[in-house]
Amino acid sequence: MAQVIARFTVFFEDPFWVGVYERETDGAVQACRVVFGPEPKDYTVYAFLLENWHRLSFGPPVAGGAPDRGSNRSRVNPKRLQRQVKTQTAGAGVGTKAQQALKLQQQEGKAARRTLSRQQREQRRQQLFDQQQQKKKEKHRGH
């Protein structure tokens, strides 16, 4: 049976209060960002989640989850531990798994908007070209 861990964090991100909903299933983290505006009360957040649960748009799953706690076999030299931590954080990237999931969702939305605007721009160019061709034909037709 799959274990699901859900977390909802509300924090102040100047100038608004923002909520980040994280859900973790089978080692994959998905996140959704909600902007509240003024500081929400607990009952406001709860009511919002109940009413808008089906509208939340979660990003694609990001591999991750809870970090390994390691074994307690022996004490590790502090300098060695520092080096291990440095190498682990260097490869992980900036931010938590939820932040990475939100960033991935933002990038996908950006790519979708780019393709849509490119299609609209090409369509507009084609319309202008067709209008010019029609105008040329009408001018030429009278003589």
C-alpha positions in Angstrom: 0.0 0.0 0.0 1.4 3.4 -1.0 2.1 5.9 1.8 1.1 9.4 1.1 2.5 12.3 3.1 0.9 15.7 2.8 2.2 19.1 4.0 0.7 22.6 3.8 3.0 25.4 4.7 1.9 29.1 4.9 4.7 31.8 4.9 5.1 35.4 4.1 6.7 36.1 0.7 6.8 39.9 0.4 4.2 41.4 -0.2 1.7 38.4 0.1 1.1 35.4 2.2 1.7 32.2 0.2 0.8 28.6 0.9 2.7 25.6 -0.5 0.9 22.3 -0.6 3.3 19.3 -0.9 2.3 15.7 -1.4 4.7 12.8 -1.4 3.9 9.4 -2.8 6.3 6.6 -3.5 9.3 8.9 -3.1 8.1 11.5 -5.6 7.2 15.0 -4.5 4.5 17.2 -6.1 3.9 20.8 -5.1 1.3 23.4 -5.6 1.6 27.2 -4.7 -1.4 29.2 -3.5 -1.3 33.0 -3.0 -3.5 34.3 -0.2 -2.9 38.0 0.0 -3.5 39.1 3.6 -2.5 36.8 6.4 -5.0 33.9 6.4 -6.5 32.4 9.6 -6.4 28.7 10.2 -10.1 28.3 9.4 -9.6 30.3 6.2 -6.9 28.0 5.0 -9.0 24.9 5.9 -12.0 26.3 4.1 -10.0 27.2 1.0 -8.6 23.7 0.8 -12.0 22.1 1.2 -13.6 24.3 -1.5 -10.7 24.4 -4.0 -9.1 21.0 -3.7 -10.1 19.9 -7.2 -8.7 23.2 -8.7 -5.2 22.9 -7.3 -2.7 22.3 -10.1 0.2 20.2 -9.0 3.4 20.2 -10.9 5.0 17.1 -12.3 6.5 14.7 -9.7 10.1 15.3 -8.7 12.1 12.3 -7.4 13.1 12.8 -3.8 11.4 12.4 -0.5 12.7 12.0 3.0 16.5 12.0 3.3 18.2 8.9 4.6 18.9 9.0 8.3 22.0 6.8 7.9 23.1 4.1 10.3 24.2 4.7 13.9 27.2 2.2 13.7 29.9 4.6 14.8 30.6 8.3 15.4 31.8 10.2 12.3 34.7 12.6 12.3 33.2 16.2 12.2 35.4 17.2 9.4 34.5 14.2 7.3 30.8 14.8 8.1 31.3 18.4 6.9 32.8 17.2 3.6 30.0 14.7 3.1 27.4 17.4 3.7 29.1 19.7 1.3 29.2 17.1 -1.5 25.6 16.2 -1.0 24.3 19.7 -1.0 26.4 20.7 -4.0 24.6 18.1 -6.3 21.1 18.7 -4.9 20.7 22.2 -6.2 19.0 25.1 -4.6 16.0 24.8 -2.3 13.8 22.0 -1.0 12.1 19.4 -3.1 8.9 21.4 -3.0 10.7 24.4 -4.4 12.2 22.3 -7.1 8.8 20.9 -8.0 7.3 24.4 -8.1 10.2 25.6 -10.3 9.6 22.7 -12.7 5.9 23.5 -12.9 6.8 27.2 -13.6 9.2 26.2 -16.4 6.6 23.9 -18.0 4.0 26.7 -18.0 6.6 29.1 -19.5 7.3 26.6 -22.3 3.6 26.2 -23.0 3.1 29.9 -23.2 6.0 30.3 -25.5 4.7 27.7 -28.0 1.2 29.2 -27.8 2.5 32.8 -28.5 4.7 31.5 -31.3 1.7 29.8 -32.9 -0.4 33.0 -32.6 2.4 35.1 -34.0 2.8 32.8 -37.0 -0.9 32.8 -37.5 -1.0 36.6 -37.5 1.9 36.8 -40.0 0.1 34.4 -42.3 -3.1 36.5 -42.1 -1.2 39.6 -43.0 0.5 37.9 -45.9 -2.8 36.6 -47.2 -4.3 40.1 -46.9 -1.4 41.5 -48.9 -1.7 38.9 -51.6 -5.5 39.5 -51.9 -4.8 43.2 -52.2 -2.3 42.6 -55.0 -4.8 40.4 -56.9 -7.5 43.0 -56.6 -5.2 45.8 -57.9 -4.0 43.7 -60.8 -7.5 42.5 -61.7 -8.9 45.8 -62.8 -6.4 46.3 -65.7 
